């Protein structure tokens, strides 16, 4: 029955359904999440850093846990030398290597691919001080550690919105994702916070795949568009941004995808939605 329902993409989805899943950790980490930057923000009140295109993870003092609550199978040599305090950061390879990073960390047994990864830390979730105080501790950790697999994301200060946008364009032109801003006096707390902001040159969002529309013309016999449901419940199609390989093996039903868009229609549907990638991290 499953094969009939998902035809003609059955071979791909059956392989997904048969794939085993890593064991869940005891609980999902309580993460501090960013709000969107607004031009009224006083730049001098914030530390600025690049928004890395990696996989968010929490080091709890003895193991790495994904934001979804999955205990990651990092090799012992990778975590050797990590401090015994909780760390918040990104498992990261390089700009534009998100999918490769996910492919490496999702495997359920330790392997040599982790040599390409670094855990780039940007916060201390159990520290009760301001972000400036936490940053001083992180910089001390960065100086003291003896492992090549742990480092701190560089934090710097800017004076004006013009400087901020200049840095954003430089990062984006180099293939980076955007900028993060941590309020200097902000305290780490779980959930969305104005003490943590994100800034990108384009607006993006996530949606769940709920179906497909068949392709026509050059895409005949392949996926033409994916049908998605946004976090606000809006249902629409995305037909742009896909490679030929993506159209032959489209994102699985139930998977989460990232897309970019330019404003909304009168009915609240994202305009000019373009597929970016599958958010298939654990």
N, C-alpha and C positions, 0 to 999 in steps of 0.2 A: 504493500500500500504506500509506503513512504516513497519508493522509487517512482510510482505512478504520479504522485503528487508533485514531485520536484523535477520530473522530466522536462527539458532535455539535459538538465545539469546533474543528473542522478549520480554519475560516477564521482564527481567532485564532492557532492554533499554526503554521499555514503562514506567516503573516506574521512570526512570531518566527523560524522556521527560515530564511526568506529574508533576514532582516536581516543585514547585514554586521557584523563585529565590529572594534573598534579593535585596532591592533597591540599585541602584548605588549611591555612594556619588557624590558630586558636581564635583570633578575631582580626577584623580589618583594622589597619592603623587609622587613627583619628587625625586626618590631615587638615592643615590650614590651606584654604583654597582662595584663589585670586578673584577679585572683581576687575571690571574693565576700567582702564585709565580714562580720566576725564581731563580736558584742558585746564580746568580750574584748579587742578592739583598744584601745590607749591613744591616745585622740583627739589629745592634745597632741603626739604624735610625727609627726603628719601635716599636710600642707597640704590644704585642702578646696576643691573647685571643682564647678560644675555639670557634669553629664554631658550634653553637647550631642547633640541628635538630628540629627547630620549624617553626612557621609561621611568616614571616616578616610582621610588622605592623607599622603604624605611629599614634602616639598620636598628634592630632593637637591643643591641649589645652582644648578640651571639648568632643572629641569622638575618638574612635579607628577606623582606616581605614586600610583595607588590601591593599597590593601592587596592587591589581587589581581594587581598587577604590570602594570597598564595605564597607559601614558603618556597623561595627560589633555590635551585640546586647549585649554588655557587661553590666552586671547588675550595677546599681548605686553604690552598695556597693563595687564592684570591682574597679571602677575608683575613688571612694571617696578618696581624698587626693592627687591625681595626680596633678603635677604642671600645671600652665596655659601656659607653653611654649611647643613648639613642641618637641617630642621625637621620636627617631628612635630605633626600637628594635625588639625582637622576642617574640611572645607568645609561651610559652614553659612549658612542664610538666616535662620531664625527658628524658634521652637518650633512643632512641628506641621507643618513644611514639608519633611520628609524626602523625600517622593516628588517634589516640585517640584525640590528640589536635585539628586536623581539624574537627573531628566529634563534638566536643564541641563548637567550635567557629562558625561553619556554621549555627547553629540553629538560627532562625530568632526572637526568643524571649529570654529574659534573663532567665537563669536557674541556678540551684545550681552547675552544672558541672564546672562552672567557678572557683569554689573553688580550683580545682586542678591545675589551670593555674597561671603562673606568667608572667608579662611583663618585660622582661630582656632587659634593654636599653644599647645601645652601641654607640649612637651618638646624637648630637644636631643639627638638620638640619638648624636652623635659626641663630646659633651662628657663628660670622664672624671670630673667632680666630682659631689658630692651633688646631690640635687634642689634643695635650698636654694640651692646655688651656681648651678645651671642656671637657677633662677627669677630670680636677680639679673641674669643675662645676658639672659634673655628680656625682663625689664622694661626693660633698657637698650635692647634692639632696638626695643621698643614705643615708647619715647620718641624714638628717633633716626630711625625710618623715615618716609618722606614719601608713603606710599601709603595710600589708604582701604581697600584690599582685604586688608590683613594686620593682625592684632591678636592680643593675648594673652588667653587665657581667665583671668579674674580668679581669683586664688588667695587664700584667707584661712585664718585659724586659729580653732579652736573649743576649748572647754575640757572639755565633757562630752558624754556620749551624748545627754542630753536636748536640748542645743543642736543637736546634729547632726540628730536626728529632727525638731526644730522646723524647721530649714532645709530638710530633705527634704520635709516637708509643704507648705511655702510654694512650693518649686520645682515640686512635682507639681501643686499646685492651679493654678499658672499655666501648666500644659501642658508642663512640663519632664519629662525622662526620669528623672533621678536625680542622684546625687552620685558624684564620683570623689575618692579619697584617695591622695595621693602621700607616701610616707615621706620625711621631711626628709633623712635620711642615705642614702637609696636611690641606687644606681648604675643607670644605664640598661643594661638587658640584654634581649636578645630572649627571647620565650617568656613563659609565665605567671610572675608574680612576686608575692610577698607585699608588695613595696614599692609596688604599685599595686592598689588595691581599688575595687570598685564597689558601690554601695548603691542599691536601688530599693524602692518600697513593695510591689511585686509581684514574683513570680518569673517570669522569662521564659527562653525557650530558642529554638533554631532546629531546623528539621527540613526534610527534602527531600520534595517532593511526588512521589508514585509512582502516584497514581490518583485516582478519583472515585467518589462514590456519588450516584446520581440523586436529585433532590429530589421531594418529595411535597406534596400539598395546595397551599398558596400558592406553593411553589417547584417545582411540576410543570413539566417542560420546562427546568429550570435545574439547576445543580449544587446538591446537597443537603449534601454534605460532601466534604472532600478527604482522601485517604488519604496518610499521611506516614510517613517513617522518621526516627526521632530519631538523634542522634549516638551513642547507646548501642545502636542497632540495633532499638529497639522500634518496632513498627508499630501505628498506631492511626488513628482518624478524628477530624477536627476539623470541627464543623458550626456553630459559633457565631462571631459577630464579623464576619460578612460582610455587606456592603451588597447591594442588589439588583443593582447594577452588577458587583460582584465575582462574584455567582452567574452572571451572564450571560457574563462573561469571567473565568473562574477562573484562579488561578495556574497557570502552565505546568508540565507534568510535567518534573521535573528541576530546577525552580527551588527556591530556599531561602526559607522563610517564617519569620517570628518569631511566637511564640505565648506566651501567659501561662497559668499553671496554678496549682493549689493542692494541692501535695503529690503523692503517688503512691499508686496502688493496691498491693495485696499483690504483684501481678505486675510492678510497676515501671512501669506506664503512667501518664503525667501525668493528674491528675484535673481535671475541669472546664476542659479546654483551650479557649482562645479565640484565634481568629486576630487578629493585630495588623496585619501587612503583609507584602508581598513584600520580601525583601532583594535587590533587583535592582541594587545598586551594582556598578561594574566590578571 
